[in-house]
Structures are given as C-alpha cells and as structure tokens.
C-alpha cells in the first residue's frame, strides 16, 4: 500500500512537471525595420508663450505636448481677434520634421470662438532647436455663461527623422 | 488466474464501443451515442456478469464526504474569482439536453459499469478498464482537434488527458472499495456545475490544469488515510524522514506551480530568443517579480509588453517627462536600441533570477508544432 502510494505521488509529480514544461510562457522578439517614428507628442514639446496682445491670464504645458492657455474675454467684442505665439522645441535625440499643431477645442469654445494655430517658423527642428507657432483667436459670439476665462488647448505633432 | 471468458468478452465489447464512439466527429451526437452505448452496456453487463459483493461498510458516508469535497472545491474555485476576476460563460437551455442529460447518463452508467468490472477482481480487467474509462473521460472533456496547434494540444493534455488519468485512479480506488455511489455523487457535481453556473474565475489555463491534475490524488490520499485500517508498528525514524521528504516535495511543487502559472507575484518565462545572449541565453528561464511601481534603474533587465509581445530587454536610458517615466530598452546582443520607449503601464516585471538551460524542454515541445 505504501509503495503504491509513493508510486502515485511520483507519477503525479512527473505529470505536474510535464504540464509545467508545456505551459511555460515564452518571450517574444521585437522586429523593427525602416523609419523609426516616435509617438510624436512627448519629445517635441511646447516652450513658453509670448503674449503679443497681453491677453493671457495663465498658460501651462511647458515641456509637454499639450499647451493650455487661459484668457479673459469679458471685454472682447464680437469679431475681435487676438494673437499670441508659443515656441515648440525638440527635446529628443533625433531631428524632427513635419511639425504640426492642432487646436483641441470643446463644443463651447467652437460655438463662440474661431481658433487657429499654425507653425509660422520652420517645419523641421534639429535636436535642441525650436520653431514658432502662432495662435489666433477670434470671438464669433458672446459666451452665454458668465465665465470670464476662456481656455484653449493645443497639441503639437512631429515625425522623427530616422 | 482463472480465465473468465464472459468477462473478457464483455470487456472487449466495451472497448469496441468506446472506439466506435471516438470516430463520431460531431460533439453533441457523440455525447448521445456515448450515453446510449454505455447505458445499454451497463444494463446488459450487470445482468450478464456474475456479481461478487464488495463489503463497503462506509459506502454512504464516503458518498457524503465526496459530495462535501466536490461542493467545497467548487466554492473555493469560484472564490478565486475575487482575486482573478470572473468571466461570464454562455448559458443556453439547449445545454440541458445537449450536455447535462447525456453526461449525466454517461456518468451514472460508467460508474456502475466500473464497479461491476472491479468486483470481478481481475488485475488485467482492472488495468484495461482503467484506460477505457480514461478514454471516455477524454472524449467527454476534449472537443478539439488535438494536434491542430500547440494550444489545442496543451488543452487536450493539461485539461483532459492528465486530469482523466489522475481522476480515474481515484474513481477506480473508490469503486473498488466503496462501490459506485461515491463516484456518481462526486462526478455529477464536478462535471455538471460548469453547465449550470454561468460564471467562472479568470484563472490561467496552467493553474486550472495543475489543480485538475493534483486534486484527485489529494482526495485519494485523504480518503485512503481516513478509511484504511491503520497499522501502528511504524518506525519513528521513517516517519520523520517521510515527513521531511513530503514537506520538501510539497514546497517544491507549490513553488513550481506558482512560477509557471504566471498568476502570482513571482513568475517564470522561458527565453526563446537570442536578443540577450551573453547574459541570458536562449533556453534559459528567468524569474521576475510582478511590477508594482518598484524603482527601475538603468541596467535593470525588465519584462515588458510591446505590441502584444512579451520582451525581456535591458533598460539603457530613462527619461521623466511631465511626471511620467519613459524607459528606453535594448537587447544586449542587439546592435541598436529598441524602437520608441515604454512606460510604467507596459512593464510586467523586473528580472530577479536566471536559471540556465531549464527552458530547453519547453522550446523542444513547442518546436514540434512549428
């Protein structure tokens, strides 16, 4: 009886070992060929804003890919256009090309403002270099709420040169 | 040994019917065919074979114990979902007729048949019927083309074949000592609950396989200990040695299962690539600790996800931008760094230990399916 029990346990251990061998996880390989492109947000980042028309009450997002500005529009009139510039810098280890920006607007902003953001400097930035983005905001209609600070967010994109 | 012609003819008939059912491709038809064949054979062979009664004083008590064990096992299994999460399984009323009914008939009939065969006290018949019942369980549990790919092969072996081998060892033991009732009660609960309870824990296939293989042997040892008359003339030294040896075996097995199942804090991966050759070669295995915001430093070898691939590479640079860490990685044997970077959400763990060569059996097994 004891011998049979020992044989059963030994066979069980062998079965467990074999199942473990079968189920053991493997690692995989990475294949990367061709042009390396980064997700273009973090390495190409915003610098600082230059407030040409003295409209900005706050700005944040330096060294990130999203830049948010606040401006007091309570004294604006419909049709009024204001402008400011922001630098974009290449904080990565590779040259960047095809720099582009996009205004991330909410429905409320779209209802009342027209916002354009475009690269007015170079579209290619060498390592450590900068370019300039000009933002233009036009009030199309008076906001219906009583918020005096309008907030706008901009995202920068770029392709990395391999 | 007396040659019992009737017994061998009955066994041969049973064998042929099992083989016939194996060739039925469609699962539901196979279920019904198996239930009908086994049911008819149980009735006929029970009448045909001479019954020798097996004294089983504890038959009802053991049946109750088996019912309790089955219920507790199911409850513990479902409770593991608290840690691993639950998956909703599909429930259809058609399962009652397509699976529950034929499986129920098959279970009752096979266990009565088993107790009839074992009551004949023939060693050859005991062994032959053991493998026949393993085959029946395999047919019930496995419904895929076993050799279609590696995953279906491992599912057949880990989920069906090996559990059938250990389970039928338990069933043979119980049927030989206590008759059919304990097995019927246990199997009806264990086999049929997945078709009734619509959720199951999201455990790894490896861990479920280990449990399905080990549990029947554990139950056998429990019942054997409880219901076998003891002899007390045991040398004390042997008992201590046996206890130490058993403890070592249990600890080793638990660690092994924990590492391979990939569901606990420490996990094991076999290295199948040469990107880290020199430090970690193909065929080695690494043990890593699950990542839980530990500090990663340049030079650490980490395991991470990259486009649904599981990679083991070394961290060569770290940048922190806007509060987020970005890790740049490279295989030691690669010429250039990996494309892009990874973040904390991609990291699976930090490699703690390397074990040389132990991965080769796994790589060999997988190569058979490539």
Interface residues (C-beta under 8 A of the other chain):
Chain A: X1 X5 X8 X9 X12 X13 X15 X16 X17 X18 X19 X20 X21 X22 X23 X24 X25 X26 X27 X28 X29 X30 X32 X36 X38 X39 X42 X45 X63 X64 X91
Chain B: X154 X157 X158 X162 X165 X166 X169 X204 X205 X206 X209 X210 X213 X214 X217 X220 X221 X224 X228 X249 X253 X256 X257 X260 X261 X262 X267 X268 X269 X270 X271 X272 X273 X275 X285 X303 X306 X309 X310 X311 X312 X313 X321 X322 X324 X326 X331 X338 X339 X340 X341 X359 X361 X362 X363 X365 X366
